[in-house]
Amino acid sequence: MAQQPEVTGGSYPAGVPCWVDTEQPDVEAAMHFYGGIFGWEFEDTAPSGDTGRYVIAALDGQDAGAITGPGTGAATWNTYVSVDEADAAARHLLSIGATLKSAPADAGSGGVQAVLADPEGAEFRIWQACERLGAQAVNLPGGWNFSDLHTTDTEAAVAFYTKAFGWQFDNLDFGIMIRCPGYGDHLEATVDPNIRARQSGDLVPRRFEDAVAWLASAAPGERPQWHVTFTVADRDRTAEDAERLGAVILGQDDTEWTRTVLIRDPGGAVFTARQYTPPTG
């Protein structure tokens, strides 16, 4: 697969995944781990609750994601989708079969968020941006790369998310690409004017400039969920650092384009680290 452009300083149009955070039982321990493998620096923002914290992670001063806690449930990574107006978006999602987990609410001055689950139970979040536009350090080592929807019912997932966000799905040889039509136009007009020229090669999937996520079948025994992938410069070094810092390596995979490692962090949240290795010659 090809890699998305490095987009920093940009906004996210409605329907595009825009942010990731992880809820952890021990925020300090998670900061130590992710700072150690990704080089993140941290800034505490307004408390997320009476006793909670919401810590923004940054790469070179650009927002990369966040750590929140202490959580009472299993540690997990969360994916947020940009919306123009959270209340209206939540009503629409409920009307097509979503379940509301947490009603739209202000997240400080950053924006408005809500927590929902799709008909299969895969939890996702929506984000109406105010001061925080979304992840800015993306597709570079230590930054968010993509989120993948792991589903047990591909047809049902396609039907729901087509109605939810207007997404389109392309079944390629190596996976199902999720596109948000018009995203490439937005990138070309804002932070990445050369996106189409750069992605014009024969090896790049058609309309890849609109790619926002991937759809995959859940592994046996895996619950439907949104899974987060981060870019790294060296897969093997990342795996070694993760183990040294208390994580568990769940698996590795090499393809023509990527080298990946599946990691369970010390708190229990699972994510993928991906090294981009395009063919040469």
RACOR-V968043 format. One record per residue. N is the residue number from 1. RES is the residue in one letter. PSI is psi in whole degrees, 0 to 359 (999 if undefined). Layout:
# RACOR-V968043
((N;RES;PSI) (N;RES;PSI))
This chain:
# RACOR-V968043
((1;M;154) (2;A;165) (3;Q;144) (4;Q;162) (5;P;160) (6;E;108) (7;V;118) (8;T;149) (9;G;14) (10;G;165) (11;S;170) (12;Y;123) (13;P;163) (14;A;137) (15;G;358) (16;V;128) (17;P;133) (18;C;348) (19;W;151) (20;V;145) (21;D;164) (22;T;130) (23;E;126) (24;Q;150) (25;P;335) (26;D;101) (27;V;317) (28;E;318) (29;A;321) (30;A;321) (31;M;318) (32;H;317) (33;F;305) (34;Y;329) (35;G;326) (36;G;326) (37;I;333) (38;F;351) (39;G;23) (40;W;147) (41;E;156) (42;F;148) (43;E;121) (44;D;132) (45;T;191) (46;A;142) (47;P;143) (48;S;352) (49;G;187) (50;D;323) (51;T;6) (52;G;169) (53;R;152) (54;Y;111) (55;V;120) (56;I;131) (57;A;140) (58;A;150) (59;L;119) (60;D;39) (61;G;0) (62;Q;134) (63;D;131) (64;A;333) (65;G;199) (66;A;160) (67;I;132) (68;T;157) (69;G;187) (70;P;134) (71;G;156) (72;T;343) (73;G;196) (74;A;141) (75;A;142) (76;T;160) (77;W;139) (78;N;143) (79;T;135) (80;Y;142) (81;V;132) (82;S;138) (83;V;156) (84;D;322) (85;E;114) (86;A;319) (87;D;314) (88;A;320) (89;A;318) (90;A;318) (91;R;317) (92;H;314) (93;L;321) (94;L;325) (95;S;342) (96;I;12) (97;G;2) (98;A;161) (99;T;133) (100;L;120) (101;K;325) (102;S;122) (103;A;157) (104;P;133) (105;A;150) (106;D;137) (107;A;71) (108;G;218) (109;S;359) (110;G;321) (111;G;197) (112;V;133) (113;Q;158) (114;A;155) (115;V;129) (116;L;172) (117;A;143) (118;D;175) (119;P;338) (120;E;350) (121;G;0) (122;A;120) (123;E;139) (124;F;170) (125;R;154) (126;I;151) (127;W;119) (128;Q;106) (129;A;141) (130;C;266) (131;E;332) (132;R;114) (133;L;337) (134;G;185) (135;A;133) (136;Q;328) (137;A;93) (138;V;150) (139;N;29) (140;L;158) (141;P;125) (142;G;355) (143;G;162) (144;W;137) (145;N;295) (146;F;161) (147;S;140) (148;D;137) (149;L;116) (150;H;118) (151;T;153) (152;T;357) (153;D;91) (154;T;316) (155;E;317) (156;A;320) (157;A;316) (158;V;316) (159;A;316) (160;F;309) (161;Y;337) (162;T;315) (163;K;325) (164;A;310) (165;F;7) (166;G;22) (167;W;155) (168;Q;151) (169;F;126) (170;D;120) (171;N;103) (172;L;174) (173;D;328) (174;F;4) (175;G;178) (176;I;114) (177;M;135) (178;I;126) (179;R;145) (180;C;102) (181;P;133) (182;G;349) (183;Y;320) (184;G;321) (185;D;318) (186;H;313) (187;L;318) (188;E;325) (189;A;348) (190;T;275) (191;V;352) (192;D;71) (193;P;341) (194;N;15) (195;I;316) (196;R;324) (197;A;319) (198;R;330) (199;Q;27) (200;S;359) (201;G;160) (202;D;334) (203;L;349) (204;V;130) (205;P;145) (206;R;137) (207;R;28) (208;F;339) (209;E;341) (210;D;0) (211;A;134) (212;V;346) (213;A;180) (214;W;151) (215;L;130) (216;A;155) (217;S;135) (218;A;145) (219;A;158) (220;P;127) (221;G;353) (222;E;135) (223;R;151) (224;P;135) (225;Q;164) (226;W;122) (227;H;138) (228;V;138) (229;T;137) (230;F;148) (231;T;139) (232;V;158) (233;A;330) (234;D;108) (235;R;314) (236;D;319) (237;R;320) (238;T;317) (239;A;318) (240;E;315) (241;D;319) (242;A;315) (243;E;318) (244;R;328) (245;L;9) (246;G;6) (247;A;169) (248;V;130) (249;I;120) (250;L;341) (251;G;161) (252;Q;156) (253;D;140) (254;D;134) (255;T;182) (256;E;331) (257;W;338) (258;T;159) (259;R;121) (260;T;158) (261;V;134) (262;L;125) (263;I;137) (264;R;116) (265;D;170) (266;P;336) (267;G;345) (268;G;355) (269;A;139) (270;V;137) (271;F;170) (272;T;140) (273;A;131) (274;R;125) (275;Q;130) (276;Y;123) (277;T;75) (278;P;153) (279;P;149) (280;T;157) (281;G;999))
